[in-house]
Amino acid sequence: MIKIQTIGKEDFLCYSIDELSQAIKKVAGCHASFKYRQRSGLSRVLYMTVTAGGVIQDTYTKKVFEIEELWRLHLI
């Protein structure tokens, strides 16, 4: 599960890649935190910018993520 939080919008709990894709469309144009727990139990947070066009970019490193790549992170 990946939890997406933004300021001023609802939080999204994503249990599938389809739900993640829909949530990303809803937070387009915002800065968001993507929170997930890895299989090892380690909690992780990524701070991302989702552009109006739906491009997902790490706020600090400027690395661009595909939805599938973001989904695979929590499966590690």
PDB file of N, CA, C and O in Angstrom:
ATOM      1  N   MET A   1       0.834  -1.166   0.000  1.00  0.00           N
ATOM      2  CA  MET A   1       0.000   0.000   0.000  1.00  0.00           C
ATOM      3  C   MET A   1       0.895   1.250   0.000  1.00  0.00           C
ATOM      4  O   MET A   1       1.895   1.317   0.714  1.00  0.00           O
ATOM      5  N   ILE A   2       0.512   2.217  -0.805  1.00  0.00           N
ATOM      6  CA  ILE A   2       1.191   3.507  -0.848  1.00  0.00           C
ATOM      7  C   ILE A   2       0.173   4.562  -0.455  1.00  0.00           C
ATOM      8  O   ILE A   2      -0.943   4.586  -0.973  1.00  0.00           O
ATOM      9  N   LYS A   3       0.566   5.434   0.466  1.00  0.00           N
ATOM     10  CA  LYS A   3      -0.303   6.522   0.907  1.00  0.00           C
ATOM     11  C   LYS A   3       0.217   7.820   0.296  1.00  0.00           C
ATOM     12  O   LYS A   3       1.393   8.156   0.439  1.00  0.00           O
ATOM     13  N   ILE A   4      -0.659   8.536  -0.379  1.00  0.00           N
ATOM     14  CA  ILE A   4      -0.291   9.812  -0.996  1.00  0.00           C
ATOM     15  C   ILE A   4      -0.976  10.924  -0.213  1.00  0.00           C
ATOM     16  O   ILE A   4      -2.194  10.914  -0.032  1.00  0.00           O
ATOM     17  N   GLN A   5      -0.176  11.886   0.250  1.00  0.00           N
ATOM     18  CA  GLN A   5      -0.714  13.015   0.994  1.00  0.00           C
ATOM     19  C   GLN A   5      -0.295  14.319   0.328  1.00  0.00           C
ATOM     20  O   GLN A   5       0.846  14.472  -0.107  1.00  0.00           O
ATOM     21  N   THR A   6      -1.230  15.249   0.256  1.00  0.00           N
ATOM     22  CA  THR A   6      -0.952  16.592  -0.237  1.00  0.00           C
ATOM     23  C   THR A   6      -1.604  17.584   0.718  1.00  0.00           C
ATOM     24  O   THR A   6      -2.493  17.224   1.490  1.00  0.00           O
ATOM     25  N   ILE A   7      -1.162  18.812   0.661  1.00  0.00           N
ATOM     26  CA  ILE A   7      -1.754  19.855   1.486  1.00  0.00           C
ATOM     27  C   ILE A   7      -3.026  20.341   0.802  1.00  0.00           C
ATOM     28  O   ILE A   7      -3.004  20.707  -0.373  1.00  0.00           O
ATOM     29  N   GLY A   8      -4.115  20.343   1.527  1.00  0.00           N
ATOM     30  CA  GLY A   8      -5.373  20.857   1.006  1.00  0.00           C
ATOM     31  C   GLY A   8      -6.186  19.896   0.168  1.00  0.00           C
ATOM     32  O   GLY A   8      -7.231  20.273  -0.361  1.00  0.00           O
ATOM     33  N   LYS A   9      -5.729  18.658   0.035  1.00  0.00           N
ATOM     34  CA  LYS A   9      -6.486  17.647  -0.711  1.00  0.00           C
ATOM     35  C   LYS A   9      -6.613  16.411   0.164  1.00  0.00           C
ATOM     36  O   LYS A   9      -5.919  16.269   1.170  1.00  0.00           O
ATOM     37  N   GLU A  10      -7.504  15.531  -0.232  1.00  0.00           N
ATOM     38  CA  GLU A  10      -7.681  14.303   0.541  1.00  0.00           C
ATOM     39  C   GLU A  10      -6.464  13.387   0.406  1.00  0.00           C
ATOM     40  O   GLU A  10      -5.698  13.492  -0.552  1.00  0.00           O
ATOM     41  N   ASP A  11      -6.300  12.497   1.371  1.00  0.00           N
ATOM     42  CA  ASP A  11      -5.246  11.483   1.315  1.00  0.00           C
ATOM     43  C   ASP A  11      -5.752  10.310   0.489  1.00  0.00           C
ATOM     44  O   ASP A  11      -6.946  10.011   0.476  1.00  0.00           O
ATOM     45  N   PHE A  12      -4.825   9.648  -0.201  1.00  0.00           N
ATOM     46  CA  PHE A  12      -5.179   8.497  -1.033  1.00  0.00           C
ATOM     47  C   PHE A  12      -4.411   7.273  -0.559  1.00  0.00           C
ATOM     48  O   PHE A  12      -3.189   7.316  -0.416  1.00  0.00           O
ATOM     49  N   LEU A  13      -5.132   6.176  -0.313  1.00  0.00           N
ATOM     50  CA  LEU A  13      -4.517   4.896   0.002  1.00  0.00           C
ATOM     51  C   LEU A  13      -4.608   4.033  -1.244  1.00  0.00           C
ATOM     52  O   LEU A  13      -5.703   3.740  -1.725  1.00  0.00           O
ATOM     53  N   CYS A  14      -3.473   3.632  -1.759  1.00  0.00           N
ATOM     54  CA  CYS A  14      -3.417   2.901  -3.027  1.00  0.00           C
ATOM     55  C   CYS A  14      -2.999   1.461  -2.774  1.00  0.00           C
ATOM     56  O   CYS A  14      -1.883   1.196  -2.328  1.00  0.00           O
ATOM     57  N   TYR A  15      -3.906   0.535  -3.063  1.00  0.00           N
ATOM     58  CA  TYR A  15      -3.648  -0.888  -2.872  1.00  0.00           C
ATOM     59  C   TYR A  15      -3.350  -1.605  -4.186  1.00  0.00           C
ATOM     60  O   TYR A  15      -3.065  -2.803  -4.187  1.00  0.00           O
ATOM     61  N   SER A  16      -3.413  -0.887  -5.294  1.00  0.00           N
ATOM     62  CA  SER A  16      -3.084  -1.480  -6.592  1.00  0.00           C
ATOM     63  C   SER A  16      -2.470  -0.394  -7.479  1.00  0.00           C
ATOM     64  O   SER A  16      -2.559   0.798  -7.188  1.00  0.00           O
ATOM     65  N   ILE A  17      -1.859  -0.835  -8.548  1.00  0.00           N
ATOM     66  CA  ILE A  17      -1.231   0.119  -9.467  1.00  0.00           C
ATOM     67  C   ILE A  17      -2.291   0.989 -10.151  1.00  0.00           C
ATOM     68  O   ILE A  17      -2.024   2.139 -10.498  1.00  0.00           O
ATOM     69  N   ASP A  18      -3.495   0.434 -10.345  1.00  0.00           N
ATOM     70  CA  ASP A  18      -4.582   1.221 -10.941  1.00  0.00           C
ATOM     71  C   ASP A  18      -5.033   2.336 -10.008  1.00  0.00           C
ATOM     72  O   ASP A  18      -5.274   3.459 -10.451  1.00  0.00           O
ATOM     73  N   GLU A  19      -5.147   2.031  -8.717  1.00  0.00           N
ATOM     74  CA  GLU A  19      -5.514   3.055  -7.743  1.00  0.00           C
ATOM     75  C   GLU A  19      -4.431   4.125  -7.661  1.00  0.00           C
ATOM     76  O   GLU A  19      -4.736   5.309  -7.520  1.00  0.00           O
ATOM     77  N   LEU A  20      -3.157   3.709  -7.749  1.00  0.00           N
ATOM     78  CA  LEU A  20      -2.047   4.654  -7.730  1.00  0.00           C
ATOM     79  C   LEU A  20      -2.128   5.593  -8.931  1.00  0.00           C
ATOM     80  O   LEU A  20      -1.941   6.802  -8.793  1.00  0.00           O
ATOM     81  N   SER A  21      -2.401   5.045 -10.084  1.00  0.00           N
ATOM     82  CA  SER A  21      -2.515   5.841 -11.307  1.00  0.00           C
ATOM     83  C   SER A  21      -3.640   6.869 -11.194  1.00  0.00           C
ATOM     84  O   SER A  21      -3.469   8.027 -11.577  1.00  0.00           O
ATOM     85  N   GLN A  22      -4.784   6.446 -10.670  1.00  0.00           N
ATOM     86  CA  GLN A  22      -5.921   7.362 -10.502  1.00  0.00           C
ATOM     87  C   GLN A  22      -5.603   8.457  -9.489  1.00  0.00           C
ATOM     88  O   GLN A  22      -5.963   9.616  -9.695  1.00  0.00           O
ATOM     89  N   ALA A  23      -4.930   8.096  -8.397  1.00  0.00           N
ATOM     90  CA  ALA A  23      -4.575   9.072  -7.368  1.00  0.00           C
ATOM     91  C   ALA A  23      -3.586  10.105  -7.909  1.00  0.00           C
ATOM     92  O   ALA A  23      -3.682  11.288  -7.581  1.00  0.00           O
ATOM     93  N   ILE A  24      -2.644   9.665  -8.731  1.00  0.00           N
ATOM     94  CA  ILE A  24      -1.665  10.587  -9.307  1.00  0.00           C
ATOM     95  C   ILE A  24      -2.361  11.606 -10.196  1.00  0.00           C
ATOM     96  O   ILE A  24      -1.984  12.778 -10.211  1.00  0.00           O
ATOM     97  N   LYS A  25      -3.365  11.174 -10.931  1.00  0.00           N
ATOM     98  CA  LYS A  25      -4.133  12.111 -11.766  1.00  0.00           C
ATOM     99  C   LYS A  25      -4.842  13.152 -10.914  1.00  0.00           C
ATOM    100  O   LYS A  25      -4.979  14.304 -11.326  1.00  0.00           O
ATOM    101  N   LYS A  26      -5.293  12.755  -9.725  1.00  0.00           N
ATOM    102  CA  LYS A  26      -6.017  13.671  -8.841  1.00  0.00           C
ATOM    103  C   LYS A  26      -5.103  14.674  -8.139  1.00  0.00           C
ATOM    104  O   LYS A  26      -5.558  15.742  -7.729  1.00  0.00           O
ATOM    105  N   VAL A  27      -3.817  14.340  -7.997  1.00  0.00           N
ATOM    106  CA  VAL A  27      -2.888  15.264  -7.332  1.00  0.00           C
ATOM    107  C   VAL A  27      -1.988  15.992  -8.338  1.00  0.00           C
ATOM    108  O   VAL A  27      -0.994  16.608  -7.952  1.00  0.00           O
ATOM    109  N   ALA A  28      -2.336  15.920  -9.612  1.00  0.00           N
ATOM    110  CA  ALA A  28      -1.542  16.598 -10.643  1.00  0.00           C
ATOM    111  C   ALA A  28      -1.459  18.091 -10.323  1.00  0.00           C
ATOM    112  O   ALA A  28      -2.450  18.720  -9.951  1.00  0.00           O
ATOM    113  N   GLY A  29      -0.266  18.635 -10.475  1.00  0.00           N
ATOM    114  CA  GLY A  29      -0.032  20.043 -10.204  1.00  0.00           C
ATOM    115  C   GLY A  29       0.313  20.326  -8.753  1.00  0.00           C
ATOM    116  O   GLY A  29       0.338  21.487  -8.346  1.00  0.00           O
ATOM    117  N   CYS A  30       0.580  19.287  -7.959  1.00  0.00           N
ATOM    118  CA  CYS A  30       0.836  19.444  -6.521  1.00  0.00           C
ATOM    119  C   CYS A  30       2.168  18.818  -6.115  1.00  0.00           C
ATOM    120  O   CYS A  30       2.753  18.005  -6.831  1.00  0.00           O
ATOM    121  N   HIS A  31       2.616  19.236  -4.934  1.00  0.00           N
ATOM    122  CA  HIS A  31       3.698  18.541  -4.252  1.00  0.00           C
ATOM    123  C   HIS A  31       3.019  17.509  -3.361  1.00  0.00           C
ATOM    124  O   HIS A  31       1.999  17.806  -2.738  1.00  0.00           O
ATOM    125  N   ALA A  32       3.565  16.315  -3.293  1.00  0.00           N
ATOM    126  CA  ALA A  32       2.924  15.250  -2.524  1.00  0.00           C
ATOM    127  C   ALA A  32       3.979  14.388  -1.846  1.00  0.00           C
ATOM    128  O   ALA A  32       5.114  14.284  -2.311  1.00  0.00           O
ATOM    129  N   SER A  33       3.582  13.773  -0.740  1.00  0.00           N
ATOM    130  CA  SER A  33       4.448  12.782  -0.102  1.00  0.00           C
ATOM    131  C   SER A  33       3.880  11.407  -0.407  1.00  0.00           C
ATOM    132  O   SER A  33       2.674  11.180  -0.312  1.00  0.00           O
ATOM    133  N   PHE A  34       4.763  10.502  -0.771  1.00  0.00           N
ATOM    134  CA  PHE A  34       4.408   9.115  -1.056  1.00  0.00           C
ATOM    135  C   PHE A  34       4.991   8.278   0.071  1.00  0.00           C
ATOM    136  O   PHE A  34       6.210   8.148   0.179  1.00  0.00           O
ATOM    137  N   LYS A  35       4.138   7.713   0.908  1.00  0.00           N
ATOM    138  CA  LYS A  35       4.592   6.945   2.067  1.00  0.00           C
ATOM    139  C   LYS A  35       4.293   5.476   1.837  1.00  0.00           C
ATOM    140  O   LYS A  35       3.212   5.107   1.377  1.00  0.00           O
ATOM    141  N   TYR A  36       5.277   4.640   2.167  1.00  0.00           N
ATOM    142  CA  TYR A  36       5.082   3.201   2.018  1.00  0.00           C
ATOM    143  C   TYR A  36       5.982   2.462   2.984  1.00  0.00           C
ATOM    144  O   TYR A  36       6.956   3.020   3.490  1.00  0.00           O
ATOM    145  N   ARG A  37       5.655   1.208   3.238  1.00  0.00           N
ATOM    146  CA  ARG A  37       6.454   0.345   4.105  1.00  0.00           C
ATOM    147  C   ARG A  37       7.002  -0.788   3.257  1.00  0.00           C
ATOM    148  O   ARG A  37       6.254  -1.508   2.596  1.00  0.00           O
ATOM    149  N   GLN A  38       8.324  -0.935   3.287  1.00  0.00           N
ATOM    150  CA  GLN A  38       8.946  -2.015   2.529  1.00  0.00           C
ATOM    151  C   GLN A  38       8.717  -3.342   3.246  1.00  0.00           C
ATOM    152  O   GLN A  38       8.352  -3.371   4.422  1.00  0.00           O
ATOM    153  N   ARG A  39       8.934  -4.427   2.532  1.00  0.00           N
ATOM    154  CA  ARG A  39       8.731  -5.763   3.128  1.00  0.00           C
ATOM    155  C   ARG A  39       9.603  -5.971   4.352  1.00  0.00           C
ATOM    156  O   ARG A  39       9.248  -6.736   5.248  1.00  0.00           O
ATOM    157  N   SER A  40      10.742  -5.294   4.397  1.00  0.00           N
ATOM    158  CA  SER A  40      11.637  -5.424   5.548  1.00  0.00           C
ATOM    159  C   SER A  40      11.068  -4.731   6.790  1.00  0.00           C
ATOM    160  O   SER A  40      11.591  -4.907   7.891  1.00  0.00           O
ATOM    161  N   GLY A  41       9.996  -3.941   6.618  1.00  0.00           N
ATOM    162  CA  GLY A  41       9.404  -3.213   7.732  1.00  0.00           C
ATOM    163  C   GLY A  41       9.826  -1.757   7.791  1.00  0.00           C
ATOM    164  O   GLY A  41       9.311  -0.989   8.603  1.00  0.00           O
ATOM    165  N   LEU A  42      10.769  -1.373   6.926  1.00  0.00           N
ATOM    166  CA  LEU A  42      11.267  -0.005   6.902  1.00  0.00           C
ATOM    167  C   LEU A  42      10.235   0.932   6.277  1.00  0.00           C
ATOM    168  O   LEU A  42       9.763   0.693   5.165  1.00  0.00           O
ATOM    169  N   SER A  43       9.891   1.986   6.990  1.00  0.00           N
ATOM    170  CA  SER A  43       8.956   2.989   6.451  1.00  0.00           C
ATOM    171  C   SER A  43       9.743   4.004   5.647  1.00  0.00           C
ATOM    172  O   SER A  43      10.795   4.474   6.080  1.00  0.00           O
ATOM    173  N   ARG A  44       9.235   4.336   4.490  1.00  0.00           N
ATOM    174  CA  ARG A  44       9.916   5.279   3.597  1.00  0.00           C
ATOM    175  C   ARG A  44       8.959   6.374   3.178  1.00  0.00           C
ATOM    176  O   ARG A  44       7.749   6.160   3.100  1.00  0.00           O
ATOM    177  N   VAL A  45       9.504   7.545   2.909  1.00  0.00           N
ATOM    178  CA  VAL A  45       8.723   8.667   2.406  1.00  0.00           C
ATOM    179  C   VAL A  45       9.496   9.292   1.251  1.00  0.00           C
ATOM    180  O   VAL A  45      10.687   9.577   1.371  1.00  0.00           O
ATOM    181  N   LEU A  46       8.811   9.499   0.136  1.00  0.00           N
ATOM    182  CA  LEU A  46       9.380  10.209  -1.003  1.00  0.00           C
ATOM    183  C   LEU A  46       8.585  11.492  -1.185  1.00  0.00           C
ATOM    184  O   LEU A  46       7.354  11.477  -1.166  1.00  0.00           O
ATOM    185  N   TYR A  47       9.286  12.595  -1.362  1.00  0.00           N
ATOM    186  CA  TYR A  47       8.622  13.866  -1.617  1.00  0.00           C
ATOM    187  C   TYR A  47       8.685  14.128  -3.112  1.00  0.00           C
ATOM    188  O   TYR A  47       9.764  14.282  -3.685  1.00  0.00           O
ATOM    189  N   MET A  48       7.520  14.175  -3.732  1.00  0.00           N
ATOM    190  CA  MET A  48       7.435  14.245  -5.176  1.00  0.00           C
ATOM    191  C   MET A  48       6.646  15.469  -5.627  1.00  0.00           C
ATOM    192  O   MET A  48       5.816  16.013  -4.899  1.00  0.00           O
ATOM    193  N   THR A  49       6.937  15.873  -6.845  1.00  0.00           N
ATOM    194  CA  THR A  49       6.159  16.888  -7.527  1.00  0.00           C
ATOM    195  C   THR A  49       5.462  16.193  -8.682  1.00  0.00           C
ATOM    196  O   THR A  49       6.106  15.532  -9.496  1.00  0.00           O
ATOM    197  N   VAL A  50       4.148  16.342  -8.752  1.00  0.00           N
ATOM    198  CA  VAL A  50       3.387  15.766  -9.854  1.00  0.00           C
ATOM    199  C   VAL A  50       2.944  16.931 -10.731  1.00  0.00           C
ATOM    200  O   VAL A  50       2.138  17.761 -10.311  1.00  0.00           O
ATOM    201  N   THR A  51       3.468  16.986 -11.936  1.00  0.00           N
ATOM    202  CA  THR A  51       3.150  18.110 -12.823  1.00  0.00           C
ATOM    203  C   THR A  51       1.729  17.980 -13.353  1.00  0.00           C
ATOM    204  O   THR A  51       1.100  16.928 -13.234  1.00  0.00           O
ATOM    205  N   ALA A  52       1.238  19.058 -13.937  1.00  0.00           N
ATOM    206  CA  ALA A  52      -0.112  19.049 -14.515  1.00  0.00           C
ATOM    207  C   ALA A  52      -0.237  17.983 -15.593  1.00  0.00           C
ATOM    208  O   ALA A  52      -1.333  17.474 -15.828  1.00  0.00           O
ATOM    209  N   GLY A  53       0.864  17.636 -16.256  1.00  0.00           N
ATOM    210  CA  GLY A  53       0.857  16.598 -17.283  1.00  0.00           C
ATOM    211  C   GLY A  53       0.978  15.197 -16.726  1.00  0.00           C
ATOM    212  O   GLY A  53       0.947  14.227 -17.483  1.00  0.00           O
ATOM    213  N   GLY A  54       1.120  15.069 -15.388  1.00  0.00           N
ATOM    214  CA  GLY A  54       1.202  13.759 -14.759  1.00  0.00           C
ATOM    215  C   GLY A  54       2.605  13.204 -14.608  1.00  0.00           C
ATOM    216  O   GLY A  54       2.770  12.033 -14.266  1.00  0.00           O
ATOM    217  N   VAL A  55       3.625  14.024 -14.859  1.00  0.00           N
ATOM    218  CA  VAL A  55       5.011  13.577 -14.685  1.00  0.00           C
ATOM    219  C   VAL A  55       5.322  13.572 -13.188  1.00  0.00           C
ATOM    220  O   VAL A  55       5.075  14.558 -12.494  1.00  0.00           O
ATOM    221  N   ILE A  56       5.865  12.460 -12.699  1.00  0.00           N
ATOM    222  CA  ILE A  56       6.181  12.299 -11.280  1.00  0.00           C
ATOM    223  C   ILE A  56       7.678  12.510 -11.115  1.00  0.00           C
ATOM    224  O   ILE A  56       8.481  11.772 -11.686  1.00  0.00           O
ATOM    225  N   GLN A  57       8.053  13.518 -10.333  1.00  0.00           N
ATOM    226  CA  GLN A  57       9.459  13.881 -10.205  1.00  0.00           C
ATOM    227  C   GLN A  57       9.822  14.030  -8.733  1.00  0.00           C
ATOM    228  O   GLN A  57       9.097  14.673  -7.974  1.00  0.00           O
ATOM    229  N   ASP A  58      10.953  13.432  -8.326  1.00  0.00           N
ATOM    230  CA  ASP A  58      11.445  13.601  -6.970  1.00  0.00           C
ATOM    231  C   ASP A  58      11.742  15.079  -6.745  1.00  0.00           C
ATOM    232  O   ASP A  58      12.443  15.699  -7.545  1.00  0.00           O
ATOM    233  N   THR A  59      11.220  15.640  -5.676  1.00  0.00           N
ATOM    234  CA  THR A  59      11.355  17.065  -5.410  1.00  0.00           C
ATOM    235  C   THR A  59      12.810  17.475  -5.214  1.00  0.00           C
ATOM    236  O   THR A  59      13.192  18.580  -5.601  1.00  0.00           O
ATOM    237  N   TYR A  60      13.629  16.607  -4.622  1.00  0.00           N
ATOM    238  CA  TYR A  60      15.010  16.974  -4.298  1.00  0.00           C
ATOM    239  C   TYR A  60      16.005  16.605  -5.385  1.00  0.00           C
ATOM    240  O   TYR A  60      16.857  17.418  -5.746  1.00  0.00           O
ATOM    241  N   THR A  61      15.909  15.388  -5.911  1.00  0.00           N
ATOM    242  CA  THR A  61      16.909  14.935  -6.887  1.00  0.00           C
ATOM    243  C   THR A  61      16.493  15.194  -8.327  1.00  0.00           C
ATOM    244  O   THR A  61      17.311  15.073  -9.240  1.00  0.00           O
ATOM    245  N   LYS A  62      15.232  15.549  -8.539  1.00  0.00           N
ATOM    246  CA  LYS A  62      14.673  15.806  -9.875  1.00  0.00           C
ATOM    247  C   LYS A  62      14.587  14.544 -10.737  1.00  0.00           C
ATOM    248  O   LYS A  62      14.371  14.635 -11.946  1.00  0.00           O
ATOM    249  N   LYS A  63      14.756  13.360 -10.122  1.00  0.00           N
ATOM    250  CA  LYS A  63      14.613  12.105 -10.864  1.00  0.00           C
ATOM    251  C   LYS A  63      13.148  11.904 -11.236  1.00  0.00           C
ATOM    252  O   LYS A  63      12.260  12.104 -10.407  1.00  0.00           O
ATOM    253  N   VAL A  64      12.897  11.514 -12.464  1.00  0.00           N
ATOM    254  CA  VAL A  64      11.539  11.276 -12.945  1.00  0.00           C
ATOM    255  C   VAL A  64      11.209   9.794 -12.760  1.00  0.00           C
ATOM    256  O   VAL A  64      12.009   8.927 -13.112  1.00  0.00           O
ATOM    257  N   PHE A  65      10.029   9.507 -12.206  1.00  0.00           N
ATOM    258  CA  PHE A  65       9.574   8.149 -11.959  1.00  0.00           C
ATOM    259  C   PHE A  65       8.406   7.815 -12.866  1.00  0.00           C
ATOM    260  O   PHE A  65       7.552   8.661 -13.132  1.00  0.00           O
ATOM    261  N   GLU A  66       8.371   6.595 -13.333  1.00  0.00           N
ATOM    262  CA  GLU A  66       7.199   6.044 -14.003  1.00  0.00           C
ATOM    263  C   GLU A  66       6.301   5.452 -12.910  1.00  0.00           C
ATOM    264  O   GLU A  66       6.779   5.121 -11.825  1.00  0.00           O
ATOM    265  N   ILE A  67       5.022   5.323 -13.191  1.00  0.00           N
ATOM    266  CA  ILE A  67       4.086   4.787 -12.195  1.00  0.00           C
ATOM    267  C   ILE A  67       4.492   3.364 -11.793  1.00  0.00           C
ATOM    268  O   ILE A  67       4.453   3.023 -10.611  1.00  0.00           O
ATOM    269  N   GLU A  68       4.877   2.544 -12.752  1.00  0.00           N
ATOM    270  CA  GLU A  68       5.267   1.163 -12.467  1.00  0.00           C
ATOM    271  C   GLU A  68       6.493   1.114 -11.561  1.00  0.00           C
ATOM    272  O   GLU A  68       6.569   0.281 -10.658  1.00  0.00           O
ATOM    273  N   GLU A  69       7.439   1.996 -11.800  1.00  0.00           N
ATOM    274  CA  GLU A  69       8.655   2.044 -10.984  1.00  0.00           C
ATOM    275  C   GLU A  69       8.320   2.454  -9.555  1.00  0.00           C
ATOM    276  O   GLU A  69       8.852   1.886  -8.602  1.00  0.00           O
ATOM    277  N   LEU A  70       7.453   3.424  -9.409  1.00  0.00           N
ATOM    278  CA  LEU A  70       7.029   3.871  -8.085  1.00  0.00           C
ATOM    279  C   LEU A  70       6.298   2.751  -7.342  1.00  0.00           C
ATOM    280  O   LEU A  70       6.504   2.566  -6.142  1.00  0.00           O
ATOM    281  N   TRP A  71       5.455   2.012  -8.040  1.00  0.00           N
ATOM    282  CA  TRP A  71       4.718   0.907  -7.438  1.00  0.00           C
ATOM    283  C   TRP A  71       5.670  -0.193  -6.970  1.00  0.00           C
ATOM    284  O   TRP A  71       5.476  -0.774  -5.902  1.00  0.00           O
ATOM    285  N   ARG A  72       6.704  -0.478  -7.774  1.00  0.00           N
ATOM    286  CA  ARG A  72       7.658  -1.551  -7.413  1.00  0.00           C
ATOM    287  C   ARG A  72       8.470  -1.211  -6.178  1.00  0.00           C
ATOM    288  O   ARG A  72       8.937  -2.122  -5.493  1.00  0.00           O
ATOM    289  N   LEU A  73       8.659   0.065  -5.867  1.00  0.00           N
ATOM    290  CA  LEU A  73       9.470   0.446  -4.710  1.00  0.00           C
ATOM    291  C   LEU A  73       8.957  -0.168  -3.413  1.00  0.00           C
ATOM    292  O   LEU A  73       9.748  -0.602  -2.575  1.00  0.00           O
ATOM    293  N   HIS A  74       7.644  -0.208  -3.244  1.00  0.00           N
ATOM    294  CA  HIS A  74       7.129  -0.728  -1.974  1.00  0.00           C
ATOM    295  C   HIS A  74       7.115  -2.263  -1.924  1.00  0.00           C
ATOM    296  O   HIS A  74       6.856  -2.853  -0.875  1.00  0.00           O
ATOM    297  N   LEU A  75       7.394  -2.895  -3.059  1.00  0.00           N
ATOM    298  CA  LEU A  75       7.435  -4.356  -3.104  1.00  0.00           C
ATOM    299  C   LEU A  75       8.813  -4.916  -2.723  1.00  0.00           C
ATOM    300  O   LEU A  75       8.971  -6.123  -2.537  1.00  0.00           O
ATOM    301  N   ILE A  76       9.796  -4.032  -2.612  1.00  0.00           N
ATOM    302  CA  ILE A  76      11.167  -4.470  -2.311  1.00  0.00           C
ATOM    303  C   ILE A  76      11.269  -4.934  -0.870  1.00  0.00           C
ATOM    304  O   ILE A  76      12.343  -5.340  -0.427  1.00  0.00           O
TER     305      ILE A  76
END
